[in-house]
């Protein structure tokens, strides 16, 4: 199952190379080129919402009916259709068509994620489900790390010597070959999964309960999001090439106003739904559970902050106080950020294996250091100078210490890592140079194990609403399409360095969620931190 986790990271990170190509080839500005990420992450929301709407109107949970196994297979095949759409769009030389192709690819990912995450949790003790998701997440992060390197190799023949001239001169034929290969890989993974007899079907036969109130609330929220997004993306038609600084500032303020409105729609909408469900649970489905609603906000914030730190890092490193690196020389730092996610997830996956406590404690120390060596080695092999990052091992040692302190308990782990991430961001915001760069990079280390903790805690106790709750959580990957551009627009106003106070606020909420959700689950008789539930951690 971890093969599908690899694809999610590989394709998403590969967009980091595809974005500059589209920017040069189609003569786009920075804002227009970011439509690629927006189309990609918005598809998760649309796909998960469509699954829920089908269940609400049809009375049947589509993923539960198909089973986790077939749902993942169908999701992979749907992504293969997206690759085919990309090939057609590239051949037709249309940027809008490429956005549609990427949207379809990510729709398939949405179906895969809706099935794969609860499937991984269901394969054993729910209390140790976060370790199994971490195992998949470790492979996902490996795909995230090598994705840009492999895509760059396919398109340019090398990763370290990419220049704007090379990107601008790239022919569409290589992009077509790239997505032919991606499509074939999707189909091969689907076949591997389908014909594996050891993979259980994962069919849920429990009846889907009425959740019309939740559906209407989400549809209203979707309508409001469209209203908020429309002015922002309609503004991309405005040519700011020869605009004055005042005109550019006015446009940035205009776009940021509507992006803040989109953020408010999500936060206020979900909190209002939770308050309404408390008064009368009937019709709210999974959203009657406060851990799920607050978890939706947590996933929204988590995905948003993870993407935002990485997406804005290249611009930060261009500043004189942070090295003044050109895009090529900044590549090792970008790779280390995404590699940091792999380091933490490899460590978090140790508990997915049946090992003695002594062996686990040893591996918790050794594995992160090995993973750090892998990140250094891969980038060195690609021709990058990794010397300035050798001392980053100090941050890895802090992550190792945090893993011992958290004792692999979901709520405690989320709290410890969120607090450390917030502290790291504050240090980064208040300093410059190597210390600040290391602090921002360490956000990847601390983000690494948050997804499984949030997911596990959010669907705890949902029972027959588990798949529905999973779909709701996948919708909130939408955060990757709102928080990063919001930080980017804020950077235009107060500077890229100080814009990193946005991650501070995000991590503060995640720490608060860790405290509150433990109390909520405790009232429902669920305690993942209890000794009997921690067995195997």
KOLDRENDREN-470641 format. One line per field, with one value per residue (C-alpha): x negated, y, z; residue in three letters; residue number from 1. Coordinates in steps of 0.05 Angstrom, whole numbers, plus 5000, padded with zeros to 4 digits. Example, Ala and Ser with C-alpha at 12.3 -4.5 7.8 and 13.67 -1.06 7.14 Angstrom:
BEGIN
c1 [4754 4727] $
c2 [4910 4979] $
c3 [5156 5143] $
residu [Ala Ser] $
num [1 2] $
// end
This chain:
BEGIN
c1 [5000 4942 4931 4991 4962 4900 4940 4973 4906 4871 4923 4936 4862 4850 4895 4838 4801 4863 4884 4823 4828 4900 4881 4829 4862 4930 4901 4938 4926 4912 4984 5009 4957 4983 5049 5016 5012 5081 5112 5076 5096 5166 5180 5173 5230 5275 5262 5276 5338 5364 5355 5394 5449 5457 5466 5515 5559 5550 5553 5490 5418 5381 5314 5346 5385 5324 5278 5212 5173 5216 5223 5148 5144 5199 5164 5099 5134 5169 5101 5078 5135 5108 5040 5073 5109 5042 5012 5071 5066 4990 4998 5051 5004 5057 5041 5114 5116 5055 5089 5148 5102 5068 5136 5158 5094 5106 5179 5153 5107 5167 5201 5137 5125 5197 5189 5115 5110 5168 5146 5077 5108 5156 5099 5083 5093 5124 5079 5018 5050 5007 4944 4972 4990 4920 4892 4930 4912 4838 4844 4886 4831 4779 4821 4825 4750 4730 4790 4759 4692 4721 4768 4710 4667 4721 4733 4663 4615 4588 4614 4558 4548 4620 4622 4677 4651 4656 4726 4748 4717 4750 4793 4862 4843 4804 4864 4907 4857 4856 4931 4933 4885 4926 4990 4957 4933 5004 5032 4976 4988 5063 5048 5000 5052 5110 5075 5045 5084 5056 5088 5157 5217 5233 5308 5352 5423 5449 5507 5493 5534 5567 5520 5558 5543 5468 5476 5515 5464 5407 5443 5456 5383 5362 5406 5375 5305 5321 5344 5279 5234 5267 5241 5171 5164 5200 5145 5092 5114 5085 5016 4971 4907 4901 4943 4919 4902 4967 5008 4973 4984 5058 5067 5031 5076 5137 5117 5099 5166 5203 5156 5168 5242 5232 5195 5252 5303 5269 5255 5322 5361 5333 5339 5411 5426 5397 5439 5502 5487 5478 5550 5579 5535 5586 5568 5496 5465 5391 5392 5431 5365 5324 5258 5274 5293 5233 5190 5214 5187 5123 5112 5128 5076 5025 5025 5025 4966 4925 4933 4925 4858 4830 4862 4836 4767 4735 4754 4729 4661 4653 4649 4579 4590 4604 4548 4570 4576 4598 4652 4601 4558 4620 4640 4602 4640 4707 4690 4669 4735 4775 4722 4735 4805 4776 4728 4783 4830 4778 4769 4844 4853 4810 4869 4905 4858 4858 4794 4771 4774 4699 4692 4743 4707 4641 4673 4707 4637 4604 4657 4664 4589 4589 4646 4606 4548 4594 4617 4545 4523 4578 4566 4490 4499 4541 4482 4503 4457 4485 4428 4469 4521 4477 4490 4565 4555 4563 4636 4644 4618 4672 4724 4697 4702 4774 4792 4769 4807 4872 4870 4908 4975 5016 5040 4975 4934 4975 4969 4893 4878 4926 4894 4824 4846 4875 4811 4769 4811 4805 4729 4728 4770 4725 4657 4622 4567 4554 4592 4655 4648 4639 4699 4744 4718 4732 4806 4803 4776 4832 4886 4865 4908 4966 5011 5021 5031 5085 5118 5118 5145 5198 5231 5226 5294 5330 5350 5397 5379 5304 5302 5345 5300 5239 5270 5282 5209 5183 5226 5184 5121 5152 5108 5050 5086 5102 5049 4987 5012 5037 4967 4940 4986 4969 4895 4908 4934 4887 4830 4816 4779 4834 4887 4863 4905 4961 4932 4925 5000 5014 4970 5002 5070 5043 5016 5084 5119 5074 5096 5170 5179 5149 5201 5257 5238 5229 5302 5321 5281 5224 5153 5097 5046 5067 5016 5059 5070 4997 4976 4936 4919] $
c2 [5000 5047 5051 5097 5141 5147 5173 5228 5257 5245 5280 5338 5353 5345 5405 5447 5435 5438 5506 5545 5509 5533 5602 5611 5572 5606 5674 5673 5717 5685 5689 5654 5599 5584 5564 5496 5484 5514 5467 5408 5419 5443 5377 5341 5384 5374 5299 5286 5330 5292 5226 5253 5282 5214 5180 5234 5231 5158 5131 5090 5103 5093 5077 5030 4996 4987 4972 5005 4961 4974 5047 5055 5017 5061 5123 5102 5090 5157 5190 5153 5187 5253 5237 5223 5290 5323 5292 5317 5387 5391 5368 5422 5474 5498 5518 5514 5443 5425 5453 5407 5348 5360 5370 5301 5269 5299 5278 5206 5221 5246 5178 5142 5182 5176 5100 5091 5128 5093 5028 5034 5047 4988 4939 4933 4965 5034 5063 5046 5067 5130 5086 5051 5117 5142 5082 5103 5176 5158 5131 5191 5237 5197 5209 5283 5287 5252 5275 5342 5309 5254 5301 5349 5291 5268 5338 5368 5310 5340 5372 5418 5455 5478 5550 5596 5590 5515 5517 5567 5525 5460 5428 5400 5332 5316 5336 5288 5232 5248 5240 5178 5148 5174 5144 5077 5078 5092 5034 4988 5007 4994 4925 4909 4928 4893 4826 4823 4769 4787 4856 4852 4882 4929 4932 4968 4941 4989 5031 5105 5150 5214 5274 5324 5382 5370 5366 5432 5466 5443 5463 5532 5537 5515 5569 5622 5597 5605 5676 5690 5657 5687 5759 5733 5691 5739 5788 5745 5777 5843 5855 5884 5880 5956 5974 6023 6000 6032 5993 5928 5941 5955 5890 5850 5880 5865 5792 5783 5811 5757 5702 5723 5718 5647 5630 5660 5619 5554 5570 5603 5553 5492 5522 5543 5472 5444 5490 5472 5397 5404 5429 5374 5318 5289 5302 5322 5252 5251 5326 5314 5293 5353 5316 5308 5381 5408 5356 5383 5451 5418 5382 5447 5484 5428 5419 5494 5507 5448 5472 5546 5537 5500 5543 5609 5582 5595 5668 5674 5646 5698 5752 5776 5761 5688 5674 5710 5644 5638 5586 5532 5542 5543 5474 5435 5473 5461 5387 5385 5415 5360 5309 5330 5304 5237 5236 5244 5196 5141 5147 5147 5084 5041 5023 4992 4933 4879 4892 4891 4956 4957 4950 5005 5052 5040 5049 5114 5142 5108 5112 5189 5195 5144 5182 5247 5213 5190 5262 5287 5229 5235 5310 5301 5248 5299 5347 5395 5423 5397 5424 5482 5432 5383 5418 5411 5344 5383 5396 5322 5306 5352 5314 5249 5274 5297 5227 5197 5250 5239 5164 5152 5173 5212 5270 5278 5272 5325 5373 5364 5371 5430 5468 5455 5476 5541 5555 5541 5589 5644 5634 5639 5702 5736 5717 5716 5675 5601 5597 5624 5579 5518 5539 5544 5479 5443 5457 5397 5353 5373 5370 5300 5260 5308 5282 5211 5239 5288 5237 5183 5229 5259 5194 5161 5137 5152 5080 5076 5148 5131 5133 5196 5229 5209 5243 5306 5306 5297 5357 5399 5388 5451 5487 5477 5522 5579 5587 5587 5642 5680 5679 5698 5759 5778 5775 5828 5874 5862 5823 5749 5741 5768 5730 5668 5690 5656 5586 5607 5618 5553 5512 5546 5521 5450 5451 5475 5420 5367 5390 5398 5334 5292 5321 5309 5237 5226 5246 5193 5139 5139 5146 5130 5151 5096 5042 4986 5026 5043 4971 4963 5037] $
c3 [5000 5012 4936 4930 4985 4942 4882 4923 4943 4877 4834 4882 4890 4816 4806 4835 4769 4725 4752 4728 4660 4651 4676 4622 4566 4572 4595 4662 4722 4790 4811 4748 4754 4824 4794 4784 4859 4868 4817 4848 4920 4906 4872 4938 4966 4906 4902 4975 4973 4913 4950 5009 4965 4930 4998 5022 4960 4943 5014 5003 5020 4954 4985 5036 4979 4935 4994 5010 4961 4899 4917 4915 4849 4818 4845 4811 4745 4750 4760 4698 4661 4687 4659 4591 4596 4610 4548 4505 4536 4526 4454 4444 4476 4526 4597 4619 4594 4635 4697 4681 4673 4740 4772 4747 4773 4841 4840 4835 4894 4933 4925 4942 5005 5029 5027 5044 5110 5147 5113 5144 5212 5205 5192 5266 5334 5322 5376 5333 5267 5265 5261 5199 5167 5184 5146 5085 5099 5101 5030 5011 5035 4997 4935 4953 4960 4896 4854 4833 4820 4776 4739 4727 4703 4654 4627 4629 4637 4702 4765 4788 4722 4711 4688 4666 4594 4597 4625 4572 4516 4538 4485 4498 4472 4536 4578 4538 4549 4624 4631 4588 4639 4698 4667 4658 4730 4755 4716 4739 4812 4803 4775 4831 4883 4848 4837 4907 4942 5010 5010 5044 5008 5065 5050 5100 5104 5156 5133 5119 5163 5141 5140 5099 5146 5138 5063 5059 5104 5060 4996 5025 5046 4976 4944 4989 4973 4898 4912 4949 4897 4835 4845 4862 4800 4755 4773 4739 4673 4698 4668 4723 4682 4675 4735 4788 4858 4883 4832 4850 4924 4911 4872 4926 4980 4937 4928 5002 5024 4986 5008 5080 5065 5040 5104 5146 5107 5125 5199 5215 5173 5209 5278 5264 5241 5304 5348 5310 5315 5391 5396 5352 5324 5275 5203 5216 5206 5224 5237 5301 5331 5355 5347 5272 5261 5299 5263 5196 5216 5240 5173 5136 5178 5176 5101 5091 5137 5110 5038 5057 5091 5031 4977 5006 5025 4958 4960 5031 5012 4958 5012 5030 5104 5088 5040 4977 4940 4868 4855 4834 4896 4941 4916 4971 5024 4991 4985 5058 5080 5044 5065 5137 5130 5108 5167 5218 5184 5178 5253 5265 5223 5269 5312 5252 5259 5312 5349 5421 5460 5465 5389 5378 5425 5388 5319 5341 5348 5289 5235 5233 5226 5170 5136 5144 5110 5053 5041 5041 4997 4945 4936 4935 4880 4842 4844 4899 4952 5018 5062 5092 5116 5154 5221 5210 5244 5309 5291 5275 5345 5374 5334 5361 5432 5419 5394 5460 5500 5461 5472 5407 5437 5385 5427 5464 5400 5365 5425 5432 5358 5349 5406 5379 5309 5336 5376 5314 5272 5326 5327 5252 5252 5304 5275 5208 5175 5186 5252 5220 5158 5202 5244 5184 5154 5220 5208 5163 5219 5266 5213 5194 5243 5251 5195 5224 5294 5271 5226 5280 5334 5288 5266 5335 5358 5293 5280 5220 5203 5195 5119 5117 5168 5126 5066 5107 5129 5057 5036 5082 5041 5011 5062 5014 4965 5013 5067 5021 4974 5036 5065 4997 4992 5063 5044 4991 5046 5105 5074 5063 5129 5174 5134 5172 5232 5193 5208 5282 5286 5249 5296 5357 5334 5324 5395 5421 5381 5413 5483 5467 5427 5483 5531 5481 5469 5544 5554 5502 5538 5488 5513 5465 5517 5565 5577 5547 5483 5477 5470 5406 5402] $
residu [Unk Unk Unk Unk Unk Unk Unk Unk Unk Unk Unk Unk Unk Unk Unk Unk Unk Unk Unk Unk Unk Unk Unk Unk Unk Unk Unk Unk Unk Unk Unk Unk Unk Unk Unk Unk Unk Unk Unk Unk Unk Unk Unk Unk Unk Unk Unk Unk Unk Unk Unk Unk Unk Unk Unk Unk Unk Unk Unk Unk Unk Unk Unk Unk Unk Unk Unk Unk Unk Unk Unk Unk Unk Unk Unk Unk Unk Unk Unk Unk Unk Unk Unk Unk Unk Unk Unk Unk Unk Unk Unk Unk Unk Unk Unk Unk Unk Unk Unk Unk Unk Unk Unk Unk Unk Unk Unk Unk Unk Unk Unk Unk Unk Unk Unk Unk Unk Unk Unk Unk Unk Unk Unk Unk Unk Unk Unk Unk Unk Unk Unk Unk Unk Unk Unk Unk Unk Unk Unk Unk Unk Unk Unk Unk Unk Unk Unk Unk Unk Unk Unk Unk Unk Unk Unk Unk Unk Unk Unk Unk Unk Unk Unk Unk Unk Unk Unk Unk Unk Unk Unk Unk Unk Unk Unk Unk Unk Unk Unk Unk Unk Unk Unk Unk Unk Unk Unk Unk Unk Unk Unk Unk Unk Unk Unk Unk Unk Unk Unk Unk Unk Unk Unk Unk Unk Unk Unk Unk Unk Unk Unk Unk Unk Unk Unk Unk Unk Unk Unk Unk Unk Unk Unk Unk Unk Unk Unk Unk Unk Unk Unk Unk Unk Unk Unk Unk Unk Unk Unk Unk Unk Unk Unk Unk Unk Unk Unk Unk Unk Unk Unk Unk Unk Unk Unk Unk Unk Unk Unk Unk Unk Unk Unk Unk Unk Unk Unk Unk Unk Unk Unk Unk Unk Unk Unk Unk Unk Unk Unk Unk Unk Unk Unk Unk Unk Unk Unk Unk Unk Unk Unk Unk Unk Unk Unk Unk Unk Unk Unk Unk Unk Unk Unk Unk Unk Unk Unk Unk Unk Unk Unk Unk Unk Unk Unk Unk Unk Unk Unk Unk Unk Unk Unk Unk Unk Unk Unk Unk Unk Unk Unk Unk Unk Unk Unk Unk Unk Unk Unk Unk Unk Unk Unk Unk Unk Unk Unk Unk Unk Unk Unk Unk Unk Unk Unk Unk Unk Unk Unk Unk Unk Unk Unk Unk Unk Unk Unk Unk Unk Unk Unk Unk Unk Unk Unk Unk Unk Unk Unk Unk Unk Unk Unk Unk Unk Unk Unk Unk Unk Unk Unk Unk Unk Unk Unk Unk Unk Unk Unk Unk Unk Unk Unk Unk Unk Unk Unk Unk Unk Unk Unk Unk Unk Unk Unk Unk Unk Unk Unk Unk Unk Unk Unk Unk Unk Unk Unk Unk Unk Unk Unk Unk Unk Unk Unk Unk Unk Unk Unk Unk Unk Unk Unk Unk Unk Unk Unk Unk Unk Unk Unk Unk Unk Unk Unk Unk Unk Unk Unk Unk Unk Unk Unk Unk Unk Unk Unk Unk Unk Unk Unk Unk Unk Unk Unk Unk Unk Unk Unk Unk Unk Unk Unk Unk Unk Unk Unk Unk Unk Unk Unk Unk Unk Unk Unk Unk Unk Unk Unk Unk Unk Unk Unk Unk Unk Unk Unk Unk Unk Unk Unk Unk Unk Unk Unk Unk Unk Unk Unk Unk Unk Unk Unk Unk Unk Unk Unk Unk Unk Unk Unk Unk Unk Unk Unk Unk Unk] $
num [1 2 3 4 5 6 7 8 9 10 11 12 13 14 15 16 17 18 19 20 21 22 23 24 25 26 27 28 29 30 31 32 33 34 35 36 37 38 39 40 41 42 43 44 45 46 47 48 49 50 51 52 53 54 55 56 57 58 59 60 61 62 63 64 65 66 67 68 69 70 71 72 73 74 75 76 77 78 79 80 81 82 83 84 85 86 87 88 89 90 91 92 93 94 95 96 97 98 99 100 101 102 103 104 105 106 107 108 109 110 111 112 113 114 115 116 117 118 119 120 121 122 123 124 125 126 127 128 129 130 131 132 133 134 135 136 137 138 139 140 141 142 143 144 145 146 147 148 149 150 151 152 153 154 155 156 157 158 159 160 161 162 163 164 165 166 167 168 169 170 171 172 173 174 175 176 177 178 179 180 181 182 183 184 185 186 187 188 189 190 191 192 193 194 195 196 197 198 199 200 201 202 203 204 205 206 207 208 209 210 211 212 213 214 215 216 217 218 219 220 221 222 223 224 225 226 227 228 229 230 231 232 233 234 235 236 237 238 239 240 241 242 243 244 245 246 247 248 249 250 251 252 253 254 255 256 257 258 259 260 261 262 263 264 265 266 267 268 269 270 271 272 273 274 275 276 277 278 279 280 281 282 283 284 285 286 287 288 289 290 291 292 293 294 295 296 297 298 299 300 301 302 303 304 305 306 307 308 309 310 311 312 313 314 315 316 317 318 319 320 321 322 323 324 325 326 327 328 329 330 331 332 333 334 335 336 337 338 339 340 341 342 343 344 345 346 347 348 349 350 351 352 353 354 355 356 357 358 359 360 361 362 363 364 365 366 367 368 369 370 371 372 373 374 375 376 377 378 379 380 381 382 383 384 385 386 387 388 389 390 391 392 393 394 395 396 397 398 399 400 401 402 403 404 405 406 407 408 409 410 411 412 413 414 415 416 417 418 419 420 421 422 423 424 425 426 427 428 429 430 431 432 433 434 435 436 437 438 439 440 441 442 443 444 445 446 447 448 449 450 451 452 453 454 455 456 457 458 459 460 461 462 463 464 465 466 467 468 469 470 471 472 473 474 475 476 477 478 479 480 481 482 483 484 485 486 487 488 489 490 491 492 493 494 495 496 497 498 499 500 501 502 503 504 505 506 507 508 509 510 511 512 513 514 515 516 517 518 519 520 521 522 523 524 525 526 527 528 529 530 531 532 533 534 535 536 537] $
// end
